[in-house]
Amino acid sequence: MNSLKQEILTEVMQRSGSGAALSDEIWSYAELGYQEHRTVAAQIAWLEAEGFRIERNVAGISTAFWAEAGEGGPLIGILGEFDALANLSQVDGALTEQADQDGQPGHGCGHHLLGTGSMLAAAAVHAVLKRHGIPGRVRYYGCPAEEGGSGKVFMARDGAFDDLDVCFSWHANSVFAMHASDTLAIKTAVFHFRGRASHAAVSPHLGRSALDAVELMNVGVNYMREHMLPEARVHYAMLDGGGHAANVVQANAVVGYTIRAPEMSDAEELFDRIVRVAQGAAMMSETHVEVSVKSGLSNVLTNSTLEKVMFRNITQVVGPVQHSNEEISVASQYQETISETDVIHACKVFAKGEDIRTPLHQGIVPFDGTPTRVPVSTDAGDVSWIVPLARCFGPCYAVGTPFHSWQMVAQGKLSYAHKGMFAAAKAIATTVIDVIETPDLIVEARTELDRKRRGRPWVCPLPADLQPQMAEL
């Protein structure tokens, strides 16, 4: 093993105690998007103690920051996330669904581990580079509001990632694997229909129902489903049905739509069709519709150049995560609360169909450089259009644990969750060393990115005047 990489492993584990404590602290804060003030303060304090220079209020966002250390050489980015999800508060370690505080947020996507693990990787790299006087800079990004808030997209719009050479990230999962997923682009909008109120019995002919317009729009969009890309997804939610009185012609009604497609150009085309359906519904009902785009995320451009290097480090340097009998016993109890369908689905999507229905994954999912399609969306996609990006999964939960579930929150402070975080930190940090020691990797990764962009520049999917919006309970 490369001696620098051995030092990296040591540096990560030397910080394991403070890293576990910090992730637990952030788990307890469980703050929603753009409200992660205590989390940001805790992360900045930890990074300043490690000798990092802090840039606050990135893109004018109070909970976005970066921390940089090192001098000269390439500039390597490491992404961190830390926002929680609404209404997912759970008692730590509980084996039944049990809210710690009713209605409060919880870390149902493991972002308390994600941000902390990325910080551990950045600190380990900085310590080794400084000790040996090796040129190179590492920059940790504190990225708010991944859960629907497009935090990284606002940061990208402000140019926060433009000067990076390459970038890395990871995500908590129940398997140890590469996160080489070309996710779906997404666009979210709200359609506000305005009509004319009237008494539904005395003068219904004088009213123009905004609720009718929403229903007509939904029917029209349903007829589109046969005539869109098979990979596309269209979801909707009734945000305002016009009130609770049935004997009133509703003058206002609001419906929200989320459109996903393989690339942003596909999502934009589908969105334009849906807008025309809404306009048709307004015409039919003699109402007026206003359309407000709320968020947008580009699809991920995977980078096999960096991913293969990271996978080599996972298999040859880091190795599978090992667990005690007690940890396996606890995980098996959580797995009993999860349906077999969830476990099979996790194996299919994240383990490439391998049957790994053990309580905890103590192996490594094979990877040959071929990306997989996972029909989710992430604001890391926009970063991947700007700079070569590689990501991995860390094995932090019982196999099959569904994302955004009470089981994921309840396991978030357990010892095996920490072990998965440490493994991901090691995978990122050792790969950063490879990039610094082999500058040609940067050239190869950039060439691959240029090829996949096919001459297309990154275009921000957000309206120029759209500002970050706080998540709500």
C-alpha positions in Angstrom: 0.0 0.0 0.0 1.2 3.5 -0.8 2.7 5.0 2.4 0.7 8.2 2.1 -2.5 6.2 1.9 -1.6 4.3 5.0 -1.2 7.7 6.7 -4.6 8.8 5.4 -6.3 5.8 7.0 -4.6 6.6 10.2 -5.5 10.2 10.1 -9.2 9.4 9.5 -9.3 7.0 12.5 -7.4 9.4 14.7 -10.4 11.8 14.2 -13.0 9.0 14.5 -14.0 10.0 18.0 -14.6 13.6 17.3 -16.2 12.7 13.9 -18.7 10.4 15.5 -19.5 12.9 18.2 -20.0 15.7 15.6 -22.3 13.5 13.4 -24.3 12.7 16.5 -24.5 16.3 17.4 -25.8 17.2 13.9 -28.2 14.3 14.1 -29.6 15.8 17.2 -29.9 19.3 15.6 -31.9 17.9 12.6 -32.4 21.3 10.9 -34.4 21.9 7.7 -33.0 23.3 4.5 -31.4 26.8 4.7 -32.0 26.7 8.5 -28.9 24.6 9.4 -27.3 27.4 11.5 -26.3 25.3 14.5 -24.9 22.6 12.2 -22.9 25.1 10.2 -21.5 26.6 13.4 -20.4 23.2 14.7 -18.8 22.2 11.4 -16.9 25.5 11.0 -15.6 25.3 14.6 -14.3 21.8 13.9 -12.7 22.7 10.6 -11.1 25.9 12.0 -9.5 23.7 14.7 -8.1 21.6 11.8 -6.5 24.7 10.2 -9.0 25.4 7.4 -9.7 28.8 6.1 -13.4 29.6 6.0 -15.5 31.4 3.4 -18.9 32.1 4.8 -22.2 33.1 3.1 -21.3 31.5 -0.2 -23.8 32.6 -2.9 -25.3 34.9 -0.3 -26.7 31.9 1.6 -26.2 32.1 5.4 -25.8 28.3 5.7 -23.5 27.8 2.7 -19.8 27.9 3.2 -16.5 26.4 2.2 -13.4 25.5 4.1 -10.0 25.3 2.3 -6.6 24.2 3.4 -3.2 23.7 1.7 -1.1 25.7 -0.8 -0.5 25.4 -4.6 -1.1 22.3 -6.6 -4.5 21.1 -7.8 -7.7 22.2 -6.0 -9.9 19.3 -4.9 -13.5 19.8 -3.8 -15.3 17.5 -1.3 -19.1 18.0 -1.0 -20.9 17.8 2.3 -24.6 17.9 3.1 -26.4 18.3 6.4 -30.1 19.1 6.1 -32.8 17.0 7.6 -36.3 16.0 6.5 -39.6 17.3 8.0 -41.7 15.2 10.3 -39.1 12.4 10.8 -38.0 12.9 14.4 -37.2 9.5 16.0 -35.9 8.2 19.3 -32.2 7.2 18.8 -32.0 3.4 18.6 -35.7 2.7 18.9 -36.9 -0.5 17.2 -40.4 0.9 16.7 -41.6 4.1 15.0 -41.4 6.5 17.9 -41.2 10.3 17.4 -38.8 12.0 19.7 -40.6 15.3 19.2 -43.8 15.3 17.2 -43.6 17.1 13.9 -39.9 17.8 14.1 -37.3 17.0 11.5 -35.1 14.0 11.4 -32.1 12.8 9.5 -33.9 10.3 7.2 -31.2 10.5 4.5 -28.1 10.3 6.5 -26.9 13.8 5.8 -25.5 14.2 9.3 -23.1 11.4 8.4 -22.5 12.7 4.8 -21.2 16.1 5.8 -19.1 14.8 8.7 -17.6 12.0 6.7 -16.6 14.5 3.9 -15.0 16.7 6.6 -13.0 13.8 7.9 -11.7 13.1 4.4 -10.7 16.7 3.9 -8.9 17.0 7.3 -7.0 13.7 6.7 -5.8 14.9 3.3 -4.8 18.3 4.7 -2.8 16.7 7.5 -0.8 14.4 5.2 -0.1 17.1 2.6 1.1 19.5 5.3 3.3 16.9 7.0 5.1 16.1 3.7 5.0 19.6 2.2 3.1 18.3 -0.8 1.4 21.0 -3.0 -2.3 20.7 -3.2 -5.5 22.3 -1.8 -8.6 20.6 -0.5 -11.8 22.5 -0.1 -14.8 21.2 1.9 -18.2 22.6 0.8 -20.9 22.9 3.4 -24.0 22.6 1.1 -27.4 23.4 2.5 -30.9 22.3 1.5 -30.2 19.2 -0.7 -33.7 17.9 0.1 -35.6 19.9 -2.5 -33.9 23.2 -1.9 -31.4 23.1 -4.7 -28.6 24.4 -2.4 -25.7 23.4 -4.7 -27.5 24.8 -7.8 -27.6 28.3 -6.2 -24.0 27.9 -5.2 -23.1 26.8 -8.8 -25.0 29.7 -10.2 -22.7 31.9 -8.1 -19.6 30.2 -9.5 -18.7 28.4 -6.3 -17.3 25.3 -8.1 -15.8 26.9 -11.2 -12.2 26.8 -10.0 -12.1 23.1 -8.9 -10.0 20.5 -10.7 -12.1 17.5 -9.6 -14.7 16.9 -6.9 -15.8 14.0 -4.6 -18.7 13.1 -2.5 -20.5 10.2 -1.0 -23.9 9.2 0.5 -25.0 7.0 3.3 -26.6 3.7 2.2 -26.8 0.1 3.3 -24.1 -1.1 0.9 -20.4 -0.3 0.3 -20.4 0.6 -3.4 -19.7 3.1 -6.1 -22.4 5.7 -6.5 -22.0 5.8 -10.3 -25.6 6.7 -11.0 -26.7 8.9 -13.8 -29.7 10.3 -12.0 -32.7 12.2 -13.5 -32.9 15.9 -14.1 -35.8 17.6 -12.3 -37.9 20.7 -12.6 -40.5 21.7 -10.0 -43.2 24.3 -10.5 -46.4 25.6 -9.0 -49.5 26.3 -11.1 -51.9 28.8 -9.5 -55.3 29.0 -11.1 -57.5 32.0 -10.5 -61.2 32.1 -11.4 -64.3 33.8 -10.1 -66.1 33.0 -6.9 -69.8 32.5 -6.8 -72.6 30.7 -4.9 -72.7 27.2 -6.2 -76.5 27.0 -5.9 -77.8 30.5 -6.5 -75.5 31.6 -9.3 -73.1 28.8 -10.4 -73.3 30.1 -14.0 -71.5 33.3 -12.8 -68.6 31.5 -11.3 -65.5 30.1 -13.0 -63.9 27.3 -10.9 -60.2 27.3 -10.4 -60.6 23.8 -8.9 -62.1 22.6 -12.2 -59.1 24.0 -14.0 -56.7 22.0 -11.7 -58.7 18.8 -12.3 -58.7 19.4 -16.1 -55.0 20.0 -16.0 -54.4 16.7 -14.1 -56.5 14.8 -16.6 -54.6 16.3 -19.4 -51.3 15.4 -17.9 -52.4 11.9 -17.3 -53.1 11.5 -21.0 -49.5 12.6 -21.7 -48.1 9.7 -19.7 -48.3 7.3 -22.7 -46.4 9.9 -24.8 -43.3 10.7 -22.8 -39.9 9.1 -22.4 -40.2 5.8 -20.4 -37.6 7.1 -17.9 -39.6 10.3 -17.3 -41.6 10.8 -14.1 -44.3 13.3 -13.4 -45.6 13.8 -9.9 -48.2 16.2 -8.5 -49.7 17.4 -5.3 -52.8 19.5 -4.5 -51.4 22.4 -2.6 -54.7 24.4 -2.3 -58.1 23.1 -3.3 -59.8 26.4 -2.9 -61.2 25.9 0.6 -63.5 23.5 2.5 -66.9 24.8 1.4 -68.5 22.6 -1.3 -71.2 25.2 -2.1 -68.8 27.8 -3.3 -67.3 28.0 -6.8 -63.6 28.1 -5.9 -61.8 31.2 -7.1 -58.3 29.9 -6.4 -56.6 26.6 -6.6 -53.0 25.6 -6.6 -51.3 22.4 -7.8 -47.6 21.6 -7.6 -45.8 19.5 -10.3 -42.4 17.8 -10.3 -41.0 16.6 -13.7 -38.1 14.2 -14.0 -36.3 13.1 -17.2 -32.9 11.7 -18.2 -31.5 15.2 -19.0 -32.5 18.7 -18.3 -33.3 19.3 -22.0 -35.8 16.4 -21.7 -37.3 17.8 -18.5 -37.6 21.3 -20.0 -39.4 19.9 -23.1 -41.8 17.9 -20.9 -42.3 20.9 -18.6 -43.2 23.1 -21.6 -45.8 20.5 -22.7 -47.3 20.5 -19.2 -47.5 24.3 -19.2 -49.5 24.1 -22.4 -51.8 21.6 -20.8 -52.3 24.0 -17.9 -53.0 26.9 -20.3 -55.5 24.7 -22.1 -57.2 23.9 -18.8 -57.4 27.6 -18.0 -58.9 28.2 -21.4 -61.5 25.5 -21.0 -62.5 26.7 -17.6 -62.3 30.4 -18.4 -59.7 30.9 -15.6 -56.2 32.3 -15.5 -53.1 30.4 -14.6 -49.8 31.6 -13.3 -46.7 29.3 -13.4 -43.8 29.7 -10.9 -40.7 27.5 -11.2 -39.6 26.5 -7.7 -36.5 24.4 -8.3 -34.5 22.6 -10.9 -31.6 20.0 -10.8 -29.5 18.7 -13.7 -28.8 15.0 -14.2 -25.5 13.6 -12.9 -22.7 13.1 -15.4 -20.8 10.1 -14.0 -17.0 10.1 -14.4 -15.6 6.6 -14.8 -12.0 7.9 -14.8 -12.3 9.0 -11.1 -14.8 6.3 -10.2 -12.4 3.4 -11.2 -9.6 5.0 -9.1 -12.0 5.3 -6.1 -13.2 1.7 -6.5 -9.6 0.5 -6.6 -9.0 2.3 -3.3 -12.2 0.8 -1.8 -11.2 -2.7 -2.7 -7.4 -2.6 -2.3 -6.9 0.0 0.5 -10.0 0.5 2.6 -11.6 -3.0 2.3 -15.0 -4.3 3.5 -16.4 -3.0 6.7 -16.4 -5.6 9.5 -19.0 -5.7 12.3 -19.3 -7.3 15.7 -22.0 -9.9 16.5 -23.7 -7.3 18.6 -24.0 -4.9 15.7 -25.3 -7.6 13.4 -27.9 -8.6 16.0 -29.1 -5.0 16.3 -29.2 -4.6 12.5 -31.2 -7.8 12.1 -33.8 -6.4 14.5 -34.2 -3.4 12.3 -34.3 -5.5 9.2 -37.3 -7.4 10.7 -39.2 -4.0 10.6 -38.5 -3.7 6.9 -40.5 -5.5 4.2 -38.8 -8.1 2.1 -39.8 -6.1 -0.9 -37.7 -3.1 0.4 -34.7 -5.4 0.9 -35.0 -7.0 -2.5 -35.4 -3.5 -4.1 -32.3 -2.2 -2.4 -30.3 -5.2 -3.7 -31.6 -4.6 -7.2 -31.0 -0.9 -7.3 -27.8 -0.5 -5.2 -26.2 -3.9 -5.3 -26.7 -4.6 -9.0 -29.1 -7.4 -8.3 -26.8 -9.3 -6.0 -28.5 -11.1 -3.1 -27.0 -9.5 -0.1 -29.8 -9.9 2.3 -27.6 -10.1 5.4 -28.3 -7.7 8.3 -25.2 -5.6 7.5 -23.2 -5.5 4.2 -19.7 -6.7 4.9 -18.6 -6.9 1.3 -18.1 -4.5 -1.7 -20.5 -4.3 -4.6 -18.6 -5.1 -7.9 -18.0 -2.2 -10.3 -16.7 -2.3 -13.9 -17.0 1.4 -14.7 -20.5 1.2 -16.1 -23.0 3.7 -14.7 -26.4 2.6 -13.5 -29.7 4.5 -13.7 -31.2 5.4 -10.4 -34.5 7.4 -10.9 -33.8 10.0 -8.2 -32.5 13.5 -8.5 -29.8 15.5 -6.6 -28.3 18.9 -6.8 -24.9 17.2 -7.1 -25.9 16.8 -10.7 -25.2 20.4 -11.4 -21.8 20.2 -9.9 -21.0 17.2 -12.1 -21.6 19.3 -15.2 -19.1 21.9 -14.1 -16.3 19.7 -12.7 -15.5 15.9 -12.8 -17.3 14.3 -9.9 -17.0 10.8 -8.3 -19.2 9.5 -5.5 -19.5 6.3 -3.4 -21.9 4.8 -1.0 -21.0 4.1 2.6 -22.6 1.1 4.4 -24.3 2.8 7.3 -27.6 1.0 7.8 -29.2 -2.4 7.9 -29.5 -3.8 4.4 -32.8 -2.7 2.8 -33.4 0.3 5.0 -35.6 2.6 3.0 -34.4 6.2 2.5 -36.5 8.9 4.2 -37.9 6.4 6.7 -38.1 6.2 10.5 -35.7 3.2 10.5 -33.0 5.3 8.9 -33.3 8.1 11.4 -33.3 5.7 14.4 -30.1 4.0 13.2 -28.3 7.3 12.5 -26.2 7.3 15.7 -25.4 3.6 16.0 -21.8 2.3 15.8 -22.2 0.7 12.4 -23.5 4.0 11.0 -20.2 5.6 12.1 -18.2 2.7 10.6 -19.8 3.3 7.2 -19.0 7.0 7.5 -15.3 6.3 8.3 -15.1 3.9 5.3 -16.5 6.5 2.9 -14.1 9.1 4.3 -11.1 6.8 3.7 -12.3 6.1 0.1 -12.5 9.8 -0.7 -9.3 10.8 1.0 -7.2 8.1 -0.6 -8.6 8.9 -4.0 -7.7 12.6 -3.5 -4.1 11.5 -2.9 -4.1 9.6 -6.2 -5.3 12.7 -8.0 -2.6 14.9 -6.4 0.1 12.3 -7.1 -1.0 11.7 -10.7 -2.0 15.0 -12.3 -2.8 13.1 -15.6 -6.0 11.9 -13.8 -7.3 15.4 -13.8 -6.7 15.7 -17.6 -8.4 12.4 -18.2 -11.3 13.2 -16.0 -11.9 16.5 -17.6 -11.6 15.0 -21.1 -14.3 12.5 -20.1 -16.5 15.3 -18.8 -16.1 17.3 -22.0 -17.0 14.2 -24.1 -20.2 13.6 -22.0 -21.3 17.2 -22.2 -21.0 16.9 -26.0 -20.1 20.6 -26.4 -23.1 21.7 -24.2 -22.2 24.1 -21.4 -23.9 23.8 -18.0 -27.0 26.0 -18.0 -28.5 26.8 -14.6 -32.0 25.3 -14.4 -33.2 28.0 -12.1 -34.8 31.2 -13.1 -32.4 34.1 -12.7 -34.5 35.8 -10.1 -35.3 32.8 -8.0 -33.9 32.9 -4.5 -33.5 30.1 -1.9 -36.6 29.2 -0.1 -36.7 27.7 3.4 -38.2 24.3 3.8 -41.3 24.1 6.0 -42.6 21.5 8.4 
